[in-house]
Amino acid sequence: MTKSKTSFKQALIATEKFRKLDKPSGANAKLHNGPKCFFTEIKMVMRVTPYFLPLMALLITPLCEAATKGAQAPFHSLCLACDVTQNMKLPARSPMPAPPSYDRLLKLKMSVAPADWRKMFEKDEAKQWWDKYREANSDSTKGLDWSKHWSRWLTAAEAVNNQKSDLNAKDKPKHNNSLKDYQISTINMSAQEAQNLLEQLNTEPQDSSGKSLANAVNDELGKAFCSDTLTGAAQSPVCSDISNWKSKVAQCTTANAGKSIALDMFCLCAVTNDQDSCAGGTNIAGTVLDTDNPHANALQTLIGKCPKSGLESGLDEGITLALAAFLGKLGQLEDNQNKIGIGRTVDGNVCTGTSRACFKYTDQIKDGTKGVKQIAWIGHLLTAKKLFSEYKQQAAHKHLFIKDIDNLSKQAEHEYDCKQALEPTSGPPRAGTLGKGEQLSTEQECDKHHARPDNCTKAECTYNAKN
């Protein structure tokens, strides 16, 4: 197995461990005592955030080696993070279709509705949809808006009013007597509750402030890639973090390290030494650097040099993999054991020059309480991951509404299909007792030997003089 394959396998192991972490633990776990690297050199001034400790421990060997191998490998890890932020944003949710049981419930409700309500849908203007009906009946519909429901109501009315429809011919449950008011009320309430559930089903998952979680996730992904909104065409994006009016030296400062993925890509790759080029031996300085300043198409060039990631996982696993890949390349810069970053310095420990293919994060990760989350774009990705977890939980809960709608439809059908309607009582009947109007299969008649009416003592017994 080659060294690159070994590192990839280690990254996959780290990814799996990272994915399973639910809560931080082991804040003071012992650091690796193997090859000298930034963990052992600065462990007295920096504590790794517990959330990342197991992941970093697994990646300890690649961390120590990565910073001496040039810019291409760390560039690819930034490309993976770029891919997540640009290609894994949550799409707008399409309305969930109502389950078949909901339409059936509406037909049952329509069948017990007053005749004038059903006849309303037979009018020509009603068949031309809600706007036409409201226009033709402006007095009676003033202040009403039934546009969301009109289509389904019309379909239900057509099924009920047409005696040859499948509903009337074979699908509608039969009842032996007129439905009681409370049964009709139960059917109507079931339909209303199902309608409410359907509306909730099609409501965007929201955070505690009422903001769309999908938008919140996408905002965090956008901020991770560029601290401000991207401008320019889709094929040639422009990020304000990379200014054409400032030199690399002025922009790729210690304070700006980790500001955004876009800036980190530029600062790592804006070099004149083609041996350290992010393109793997191909000098791309001509389209990334314009003398000392960023080229106008620098970001477009860098994104174009990214390999295709082929990520097919969900957003949360994509973020995990991107962070594992990046942390696997984060390590001690070769010329100074107290400097932590990606790439290599070439000559000295300063990364701002145009001959340096590296970027330092020492100041960002030395905070003992926040660790690598101090790198701004990592913080945004972790926030996006947390929000996406809540998004998934809410989406999964909403799918339970479909089962609730099915149950409401069954409840209404049960009431509709009762062979003998019973008046509701103040509480459930005791086991073995009969409801009002209910009788045993053997009728309570007077025994034949009862000669006089006063002998007929059984409840609800009718004296038959012939007996």
VEXPA-871987 format. One record per residue (C-alpha): residue in one letter; x negated, y negated, z; residue number from 1. Coordinates in nm, 3 decimals. Example, Ala and Ser with C-alpha at 12.3 -4.5 7.8 and 13.67 -1.06 7.14 Angstrom:
# VEXPA-871987
   code        xx        yy        zz   pos
      A    -1.230     0.450     0.780     1
      S    -1.367     0.106     0.714     2
# end
This chain:
# VEXPA-871987
   code        xx        yy        zz   pos
      M     0.000     0.000     0.000     1
      T    -0.144    -0.339    -0.094     2
      K    -0.194    -0.618     0.155     3
      S     0.087    -0.826     0.004     4
      K     0.328    -0.534     0.031     5
      T     0.225    -0.482     0.393     6
      S     0.296    -0.846     0.473     7
      F     0.631    -0.824     0.299     8
      K     0.721    -0.516     0.504     9
      Q     0.627    -0.700     0.822    10
      A     0.843    -0.992     0.715    11
      L     1.138    -0.760     0.663    12
      I     1.089    -0.610     1.010    13
      A     1.074    -0.959     1.156    14
      T     1.385    -1.058     0.968    15
      E     1.579    -0.765     1.109    16
      K     1.466    -0.845     1.463    17
      F     1.549    -1.213     1.417    18
      R     1.892    -1.132     1.278    19
      K     1.987    -0.933     1.588    20
      L     1.891    -1.204     1.835    21
      D     2.202    -1.346     1.998    22
      K     2.052    -1.539     2.286    23
      P     1.704    -1.663     2.381    24
      S     1.523    -1.443     2.629    25
      G     1.178    -1.389     2.772    26
      A     1.055    -1.749     2.779    27
      N     0.724    -1.653     2.938    28
      A     0.656    -1.336     2.743    29
      K     0.286    -1.270     2.695    30
      L     0.135    -1.384     2.368    31
      H    -0.059    -1.158     2.136    32
      N    -0.417    -1.092     2.243    33
      G    -0.546    -0.982     1.904    34
      P    -0.729    -1.189     1.638    35
      K    -0.799    -1.548     1.737    36
      C    -0.527    -1.772     1.600    37
      F    -0.324    -2.072     1.699    38
      F    -0.126    -1.882     1.964    39
      T    -0.432    -1.805     2.174    40
      E    -0.603    -2.136     2.102    41
      I    -0.326    -2.372     2.206    42
      K    -0.104    -2.156     2.426    43
      M    -0.186    -2.384     2.720    44
      V    -0.041    -2.690     2.545    45
      M     0.246    -2.531     2.354    46
      R     0.513    -2.277     2.444    47
      V     0.693    -2.117     2.154    48
      T     1.069    -2.152     2.183    49
      P     1.199    -1.821     2.329    50
      Y     1.440    -1.785     2.040    51
      F     1.147    -1.740     1.803    52
      L     0.905    -1.558     2.031    53
      P     0.992    -1.201     1.922    54
      L     0.980    -1.306     1.558    55
      M     0.644    -1.479     1.591    56
      A     0.497    -1.190     1.787    57
      L     0.581    -0.954     1.503    58
      L     0.429    -1.191     1.250    59
      I     0.113    -1.261     1.448    60
      T    -0.135    -1.110     1.201    61
      P     0.004    -1.282     0.890    62
      L     0.013    -1.610     1.087    63
      C    -0.358    -1.591     1.162    64
      E    -0.451    -1.503     0.806    65
      A    -0.207    -1.709     0.602    66
      A    -0.363    -2.050     0.653    67
      T    -0.686    -1.940     0.483    68
      K    -0.529    -1.820     0.160    69
      G    -0.450    -2.144    -0.024    70
      A    -0.119    -2.303    -0.114    71
      Q     0.065    -2.053    -0.332    72
      A     0.196    -1.819    -0.059    73
      P     0.325    -2.095     0.174    74
      F     0.472    -2.271    -0.128    75
      H     0.674    -1.960    -0.206    76
      S     0.807    -1.955     0.151    77
      L     0.923    -2.316     0.108    78
      C     1.079    -2.214    -0.223    79
      L     1.284    -1.953    -0.040    80
      A     1.411    -2.219     0.202    81
      C     1.482    -2.446    -0.095    82
      D     1.685    -2.170    -0.262    83
      V     1.896    -2.122     0.050    84
      T     1.980    -2.492     0.075    85
      Q     2.057    -2.538    -0.293    86
      N     2.223    -2.211    -0.392    87
      M     2.395    -2.085    -0.078    88
      K     2.622    -2.376     0.006    89
      L     2.975    -2.276     0.094    90
      P     3.225    -2.322    -0.190    91
      A     3.561    -2.489    -0.145    92
      R     3.813    -2.236    -0.015    93
      S     4.080    -2.129    -0.258    94
      P     4.432    -2.092    -0.115    95
      M     4.497    -1.743     0.017    96
      P     4.787    -1.577    -0.164    97
      A     5.083    -1.486     0.052    98
      P     5.120    -1.113     0.120    99
      P     5.413    -0.939    -0.058   100
      S     5.588    -0.904     0.277   101
      Y     5.622    -1.283     0.299   102
      D     5.812    -1.310    -0.029   103
      R     6.037    -1.025     0.081   104
      L     6.104    -1.204     0.410   105
      L     6.202    -1.520     0.222   106
      K     6.452    -1.319     0.017   107
      L     6.608    -1.177     0.332   108
      K     6.632    -1.526     0.476   109
      M     6.790    -1.656     0.156   110
      S     7.044    -1.371     0.156   111
      V     7.176    -1.475     0.500   112
      A     7.170    -1.847     0.421   113
      P     7.499    -2.040     0.370   114
      A     7.643    -2.006     0.022   115
      D     7.604    -2.376    -0.058   116
      W     7.230    -2.353     0.016   117
      R     7.189    -2.062    -0.224   118
      K     7.400    -2.232    -0.490   119
      M     7.180    -2.540    -0.469   120
      F     6.906    -2.349    -0.650   121
      E     7.136    -2.267    -0.942   122
      K     7.154    -2.630    -1.049   123
      D     6.961    -2.725    -1.361   124
      E     6.755    -2.989    -1.183   125
      A     6.659    -2.737    -0.913   126
      K     6.517    -2.503    -1.175   127
      Q     6.301    -2.793    -1.301   128
      W     6.119    -2.796    -0.967   129
      W     6.139    -3.012    -0.660   130
      D     6.060    -3.352    -0.812   131
      K     6.351    -3.328    -1.054   132
      Y     6.589    -3.207    -0.785   133
      R     6.488    -3.484    -0.544   134
      E     6.531    -3.743    -0.818   135
      A     6.881    -3.617    -0.901   136
      N     6.982    -3.594    -0.534   137
      S     6.799    -3.892    -0.387   138
      D     7.061    -3.963    -0.120   139
      S     7.057    -3.619     0.039   140
      T     6.682    -3.564     0.002   141
      K     6.561    -3.902     0.127   142
      G     6.247    -3.858     0.338   143
      L     6.215    -3.487     0.254   144
      D     5.923    -3.314     0.086   145
      W     5.980    -2.951     0.004   146
      S     5.726    -2.940    -0.278   147
      K     5.502    -2.682    -0.104   148
      H     5.787    -2.435    -0.059   149
      W     6.015    -2.502    -0.356   150
      S     5.864    -2.247    -0.591   151
      R     5.902    -1.958    -0.344   152
      W     6.249    -2.070    -0.236   153
      L     6.360    -2.084    -0.598   154
      T     6.226    -1.734    -0.664   155
      A     6.402    -1.601    -0.354   156
      A     6.732    -1.768    -0.451   157
      E     6.717    -1.626    -0.802   158
      A     6.669    -1.276    -0.660   159
      V     6.962    -1.316    -0.419   160
      N     7.203    -1.486    -0.663   161
      N     7.143    -1.233    -0.941   162
      Q     7.348    -0.925    -0.857   163
      K     7.140    -0.719    -1.100   164
      S     6.807    -0.813    -0.946   165
      D     6.588    -0.545    -0.792   166
      L     6.662    -0.693    -0.451   167
      N     7.038    -0.647    -0.483   168
      A     7.022    -0.326    -0.685   169
      K     6.789    -0.121    -0.470   170
      D     6.552    -0.313    -0.243   171
      K     6.775    -0.501    -0.004   172
      P     6.855    -0.306     0.314   173
      K     7.225    -0.240     0.364   174
      H     7.421    -0.321     0.676   175
      N     7.763    -0.181     0.769   176
      N     7.915    -0.497     0.907   177
      S     7.864    -0.871     0.915   178
      L     7.546    -0.984     1.082   179
      K     7.581    -1.155     1.416   180
      D     7.463    -1.513     1.460   181
      Y     7.169    -1.409     1.675   182
      Q     7.052    -1.166     1.405   183
      I     7.063    -1.438     1.142   184
      S     6.875    -1.663     1.383   185
      T     6.609    -1.394     1.433   186
      I     6.563    -1.360     1.057   187
      N     6.536    -1.737     1.014   188
      M     6.289    -1.774     1.300   189
      S     6.077    -1.489     1.164   190
      A     6.061    -1.660     0.826   191
      Q     5.969    -1.995     0.984   192
      E     5.694    -1.839     1.194   193
      A     5.558    -1.658     0.888   194
      Q     5.555    -1.988     0.700   195
      N     5.356    -2.150     0.983   196
      L     5.107    -1.862     0.981   197
      L     5.064    -1.890     0.605   198
      E     4.985    -2.260     0.640   199
      Q     4.730    -2.184     0.912   200
      L     4.582    -1.914     0.692   201
      N     4.508    -2.178     0.430   202
      T     4.366    -2.433     0.672   203
      E     3.990    -2.485     0.654   204
      P     3.794    -2.353     0.954   205
      Q     3.720    -2.658     1.169   206
      D     3.484    -2.759     1.447   207
      S     3.599    -2.906     1.780   208
      S     3.628    -3.254     1.626   209
      G     3.850    -3.135     1.343   210
      K     3.579    -3.157     1.077   211
      S     3.561    -2.890     0.811   212
      L     3.303    -2.630     0.914   213
      A     3.220    -2.562     0.550   214
      N     3.138    -2.929     0.497   215
      A     2.937    -2.936     0.821   216
      V     2.733    -2.633     0.710   217
      N     2.669    -2.785     0.367   218
      D     2.568    -3.118     0.525   219
      E     2.305    -2.944     0.738   220
      L     2.173    -2.753     0.436   221
      G     2.151    -3.078     0.242   222
      K     1.963    -3.254     0.524   223
      A     1.721    -2.962     0.549   224
      F     1.621    -3.004     0.186   225
      C     1.623    -3.385     0.178   226
      S     1.688    -3.616     0.473   227
      D     1.905    -3.833     0.249   228
      T     2.147    -3.753    -0.032   229
      L     1.986    -3.626    -0.351   230
      T     2.022    -3.852    -0.652   231
      G     1.956    -3.804    -1.021   232
      A     2.086    -3.534    -1.251   233
      A     2.125    -3.177    -1.133   234
      Q     1.832    -3.067    -1.350   235
      S     1.607    -3.350    -1.230   236
      P     1.691    -3.422    -0.865   237
      V     1.535    -3.712    -0.680   238
      C     1.480    -3.716    -0.302   239
      S     1.413    -4.049    -0.131   240
      D     1.170    -3.874     0.104   241
      I     0.927    -3.868    -0.190   242
      S     0.859    -4.228    -0.295   243
      N     0.697    -4.309    -0.628   244
      W     0.580    -4.639    -0.481   245
      K     0.367    -4.490    -0.205   246
      S     0.056    -4.276    -0.220   247
      K     0.035    -3.922    -0.093   248
      V    -0.191    -4.046     0.186   249
      A     0.077    -4.292     0.301   250
      Q     0.362    -4.040     0.284   251
      C     0.217    -3.709     0.398   252
      T     0.148    -3.828     0.750   253
      T     0.160    -3.640     1.077   254
      A     0.484    -3.815     1.167   255
      N     0.652    -3.708     0.842   256
      A     0.552    -3.341     0.862   257
      G     0.863    -3.125     0.843   258
      K     1.092    -3.417     0.761   259
      S     1.243    -3.218     0.476   260
      I     1.170    -2.915     0.262   261
      A     1.130    -3.138    -0.044   262
      L     0.864    -3.356     0.122   263
      D     0.677    -3.054     0.258   264
      M     0.671    -2.898    -0.089   265
      F     0.526    -3.217    -0.234   266
      C     0.265    -3.271     0.038   267
      L     0.149    -2.911     0.012   268
      C     0.130    -2.905    -0.366   269
      A     0.016    -3.259    -0.459   270
      V    -0.348    -3.166    -0.516   271
      T    -0.599    -3.226    -0.792   272
      N    -0.788    -2.903    -0.725   273
      D    -0.627    -2.646    -0.954   274
      Q    -0.772    -2.356    -0.754   275
      D    -0.538    -2.444    -0.470   276
      S    -0.240    -2.529    -0.685   277
      C     0.103    -2.407    -0.574   278
      A     0.149    -2.275    -0.925   279
      G    -0.111    -2.007    -0.864   280
      G    -0.418    -2.128    -1.050   281
      T    -0.233    -2.357    -1.289   282
      N    -0.307    -2.723    -1.227   283
      I     0.027    -2.902    -1.197   284
      A    -0.123    -3.229    -1.076   285
      G    -0.021    -3.401    -1.398   286
      T     0.349    -3.359    -1.322   287
      V     0.331    -3.383    -0.943   288
      L     0.075    -3.659    -0.891   289
      D     0.044    -3.979    -1.092   290
      T    -0.308    -4.074    -0.983   291
      D    -0.248    -4.112    -0.608   292
      N     0.131    -4.147    -0.609   293
      P     0.407    -3.891    -0.667   294
      H     0.503    -3.837    -1.029   295
      A     0.859    -3.940    -1.120   296
      N     0.942    -3.575    -1.193   297
      A     0.748    -3.428    -0.900   298
      L     1.043    -3.258    -0.730   299
      Q     1.180    -3.126    -1.059   300
      T     0.839    -2.978    -1.140   301
      L     0.803    -2.813    -0.799   302
      I     1.150    -2.658    -0.804   303
      G     1.080    -2.532    -1.155   304
      K     0.765    -2.357    -1.034   305
      C     0.953    -2.168    -0.762   306
      P     0.994    -1.796    -0.835   307
      K     1.344    -1.659    -0.854   308
      S     1.428    -1.533    -0.508   309
      G     1.709    -1.300    -0.606   310
      L     1.871    -1.345    -0.264   311
      E     2.200    -1.159    -0.250   312
      S     2.259    -1.173     0.124   313
      G     2.493    -1.400     0.314   314
      L     2.392    -1.749     0.421   315
      D     2.299    -1.645     0.774   316
      E     2.067    -1.369     0.655   317
      G     1.928    -1.599     0.385   318
      I     1.831    -1.853     0.651   319
      T     1.677    -1.580     0.866   320
      L     1.468    -1.451     0.577   321
      A     1.355    -1.801     0.475   322
      L     1.245    -1.884     0.830   323
      A     1.068    -1.551     0.869   324
      A     0.879    -1.611     0.544   325
      F     0.777    -1.964     0.644   326
      L     0.672    -1.869     0.998   327
      G     0.469    -1.587     0.847   328
      K     0.258    -1.850     0.667   329
      L     0.232    -2.095     0.955   330
      G    -0.102    -2.069     1.131   331
      Q    -0.438    -2.214     1.229   332
      L    -0.594    -2.430     0.960   333
      E    -0.936    -2.285     0.886   334
      D    -1.147    -2.593     0.955   335
      N    -1.000    -2.673     1.294   336
      Q    -0.863    -2.414     1.532   337
      N    -0.640    -2.667     1.707   338
      K    -0.458    -2.773     1.391   339
      I    -0.146    -2.579     1.301   340
      G    -0.004    -2.584     0.950   341
      I     0.027    -2.416     0.613   342
      G    -0.225    -2.396     0.330   343
      R    -0.591    -2.490     0.375   344
      T    -0.786    -2.812     0.419   345
      V    -1.071    -2.744     0.171   346
      D    -1.306    -2.991     0.342   347
      G    -1.241    -3.110     0.693   348
      N    -0.914    -3.098     0.881   349
      V    -0.725    -3.385     0.718   350
      C    -0.434    -3.277     0.495   351
      T    -0.333    -3.610     0.342   352
      G    -0.594    -3.631     0.067   353
      T    -0.526    -3.538    -0.295   354
      S    -0.777    -3.253    -0.274   355
      R    -0.612    -3.093     0.029   356
      A    -0.354    -2.819    -0.020   357
      C    -0.220    -2.811     0.334   358
      F     0.025    -2.972     0.572   359
      K    -0.006    -2.995     0.951   360
      Y     0.276    -2.942     1.203   361
      T     0.071    -2.958     1.523   362
      D     0.256    -3.254     1.672   363
      Q     0.595    -3.113     1.574   364
      I     0.556    -2.778     1.749   365
      K     0.352    -2.861     2.058   366
      D     0.664    -2.951     2.257   367
      G     0.702    -2.668     2.506   368
      T     1.081    -2.695     2.528   369
      K     1.180    -2.710     2.162   370
      G     0.895    -2.541     1.978   371
      V     0.927    -2.500     1.602   372
      K     1.277    -2.650     1.608   373
      Q     1.088    -2.980     1.625   374
      I     1.023    -2.928     1.254   375
      A     1.328    -3.119     1.133   376
      W     1.430    -2.900     0.841   377
      I     1.406    -2.586     1.056   378
      G     1.637    -2.751     1.308   379
      H     1.889    -2.825     1.033   380
      L     1.877    -2.466     0.907   381
      L     1.934    -2.330     1.257   382
      T     2.229    -2.565     1.306   383
      A     2.372    -2.454     0.971   384
      K     2.333    -2.091     1.079   385
      K     2.516    -2.155     1.406   386
      L     2.799    -2.340     1.231   387
      F     2.827    -2.063     0.972   388
      S     2.868    -1.807     1.250   389
      E     3.166    -2.004     1.384   390
      Y     3.299    -2.037     1.028   391
      K     3.291    -1.660     0.981   392
      Q     3.461    -1.596     1.315   393
      Q     3.747    -1.831     1.233   394
      A     3.783    -1.689     0.882   395
      A     3.801    -1.335     1.022   396
      H     4.064    -1.442     1.276   397
      K     4.274    -1.600     1.003   398
      H     4.291    -1.267     0.820   399
      L     4.478    -1.130     1.121   400
      F     4.761    -1.368     1.029   401
      I     4.840    -1.147     0.731   402
      K     4.916    -0.857     0.964   403
      D     5.130    -1.088     1.177   404
      I     5.329    -1.191     0.869   405
      D     5.381    -0.824     0.781   406
      N     5.515    -0.758     1.131   407
      L     5.751    -1.057     1.115   408
      S     5.889    -0.927     0.787   409
      K     5.947    -0.585     0.942   410
      Q     6.123    -0.747     1.237   411
      A     6.359    -0.938     1.007   412
      E     6.427    -0.629     0.801   413
      H     6.507    -0.434     1.116   414
      E     6.767    -0.692     1.217   415
      Y     6.912    -0.695     0.867   416
      D     6.937    -0.318     0.856   417
      C     7.099    -0.263     1.197   418
      K     7.399    -0.037     1.143   419
      Q     7.588    -0.192     1.430   420
      A     7.501    -0.539     1.549   421
      L     7.465    -0.576     1.924   422
      E     7.501    -0.898     2.116   423
      P     7.180    -0.990     2.297   424
      T     7.181    -0.950     2.673   425
      S     7.004    -1.153     2.938   426
      G     6.741    -0.883     2.956   427
      P     6.649    -0.550     2.801   428
      P     6.899    -0.270     2.878   429
      R     6.797    -0.008     3.131   430
      A     6.690     0.324     2.995   431
      G     6.989     0.543     2.928   432
      T     7.244     0.259     2.940   433
      L     7.456     0.140     2.652   434
      G     7.481    -0.206     2.509   435
      K     7.808    -0.391     2.473   436
      G     8.024    -0.242     2.198   437
      E     7.817     0.074     2.186   438
      Q     7.978     0.410     2.264   439
      L     7.884     0.773     2.285   440
      S     7.930     0.999     1.986   441
      T     8.208     1.174     2.179   442
      E     8.470     0.901     2.221   443
      Q     8.594     0.822     2.568   444
      E     8.956     0.929     2.512   445
      C     9.206     1.026     2.777   446
      D     9.203     1.395     2.848   447
      K     9.506     1.572     2.707   448
      H     9.630     1.667     3.054   449
      H     9.667     1.297     3.150   450
      A    10.044     1.261     3.166   451
      R    10.071     0.899     3.269   452
      P     9.879     0.580     3.175   453
      D     9.770     0.533     3.537   454
      N     9.592     0.868     3.519   455
      C     9.361     0.730     3.247   456
      T     9.086     0.598     3.470   457
      K     8.786     0.616     3.234   458
      A     8.643     0.284     3.125   459
      E     8.773     0.163     2.791   460
      C     8.997     0.469     2.767   461
      T     9.316     0.434     2.563   462
      Y     9.612     0.632     2.685   463
      N     9.776     0.836     2.415   464
      A    10.131     0.919     2.507   465
      K    10.130     1.209     2.261   466
      N     9.869     1.382     2.472   467
# end
